[in-house]
Amino acid sequence: MSIFLCFLFLIPLIFIFLKSIKPSKWKLPPGPKKLPIIGNLHQRRELHPRNRRDLSEKYGPIVFLRYGFVPVVVISSKEAAEEVLKIHDLECCSRPETAGTRAISYNFKDIGFAPYGEEWRAMRKLSVVELFSSKKLQYFRYIREEENDLCVKKLSDLASRRSPVNLEKTLFTLVGSIVCRIGFGLNPRECEFVDEDSIADLVHKSEVVIRNSMFSDFFPGRIGWLIEWIFSENKRLNSLYSEVDTFFQNILDDHLKPGRESSDIIDVMIDMMKKQETDGGDSFKLTTDHLKGMISDVFLAGVGTSSTTLVWAMTELIRNPRVMKKVQDEIRTTVGDKKERITEEDLNQLHYFKLVVKETFRLHPAAPLLLPRETLSHVKIQGYDIPAKTQIMINAYAIARDPKLWTNPDEFNPDRFLDSSIDYRGLNFELLPFGSGRRICPGMTMGIAIVELGLLNFLYFFDWGLPEKEEAKEIITGNEVALDLFQVFLH
């Protein structure tokens, strides 16, 4: 039986491979040598974002890969990124479909992973009006300030006892509480189905689902389905996602309880859905999947990105005492040294502090490879043909560390921006932590507010250092943060 299944599997692969080796009519970008059938799949680990700088140095700013039968183009230069995200934004603004993103987005009924089209435009507009507008940003300011006050009080208690602090857990709890209160009217300290300690774990499990690859991601159609069935890959994915899905369902169930008074974006969507069921008429019909897709986006994009950025900011400052002293001197001189409570108004006069945030975004974009795009039609980028249905990966990490654009690019040095007009809001293509064009992060302004206020509180009220047995240079090991070393003392 197994031999028969393998035969059925190999026959179509061989035919597809023979078809694919015909000379291409396109002028495709250069790239590493590809193996029959699997293409560059065997090199995926080598092609980590941080290693793709080597890839661009060898093959140029536009590199062509093939993962199984899926064509992928990696963009690693400012000029090529501008062509994709500005000149050809419309032709390159859809999203590829993978099993992991299908699960996390509830069949692409969200904003982040949905293909470009009417539903995506409607969902994005809804999020901007009900969650990310300037009016909403100001309205939710009190939540950001309250949660920071509570965090400072907890840390002050630890400081009085000279107890170590798990920085990652503290930051995920802070950001998670802010996002849950703003996005869902949910306070983790008073919730029955989630607590502060589980927020980071839920985010990490969701990221595993997104990164999870299945055979059908690279070999679409019946072939992929057959292999997944043989190896029970769907069961493995469902097992990974079950706890996260239960959390999102609990949030939705909480919003459906009779007599609920809160009016957040999920409540608004529920009211819209009920009205559509009664009146009809709208071409875009909200479903339960749209509700859970929005919950997923708000939680994952809101908590994961801001928390990670804060962790990296504190990491770099602890590793660079000169910068830490300079930014803390500015903060305490400008704000004053006897203030009991920090507000967002205190951010307005902090010039060097803003440069520290900008340098953190440069060195450590939350998404080193921006969410992948997919071409809707054939385009030319830097003279190369990019066919329709090609995945495009913008390597924001490599661009932000390009030695042609930045002096000593791997060094954490906020001073580089002292006389620079470069910003991170999508108009300067050498710095793209939030993306650019139609698919730029809709929650960018909210995310910046969360990061800036959190970092300001941490730097104003506390002096930070590592336990004596640890050295600052050892905080970073390899390509990832050694989170177990985030046991820092507050003096």
Protein Blocks (a to p, Z undefined) as FASTA:
>chain_A
ZZmmmmmmmmmmmmmmmmmmpccfbdcdddddddehjlmmmmmmmmgfklmmmmmmmnoj
bdcddehjaccdddfbfklmmmmmmmmmmmmmcccddfklmmmnoooiafklpccdfklm
mmmmmmmmmmmgmklmmmmmmmmmmmmmmmmmmmmmmmmnopacdfklmmmmmmmmmmmm
mmnopafklcfkbcfklmmmmmmmmmmmmmpccfklmmgcjklmmmmmmnommmmmmmmm
mmmmmmmmmmmmmmmpghiabdcfklmmmmmmmmmmmngoiabdcdfklmmmmmmmmmmm
mmmmmmmmmmmmmmmmmmmmmlmmmmmmmmmmmnopabfbdcfklmmmmmklmmmmmmmm
mmmgfblbacddddfbdcdeehiacdehiacdddfklmmmcfklpghklbccfklmmmcc
bdceopamkbcfnogajllcfklmmmmmmmmmmmmmmmmmpccdddfkbcfklmpgcjbc
cfklmcccdZZ
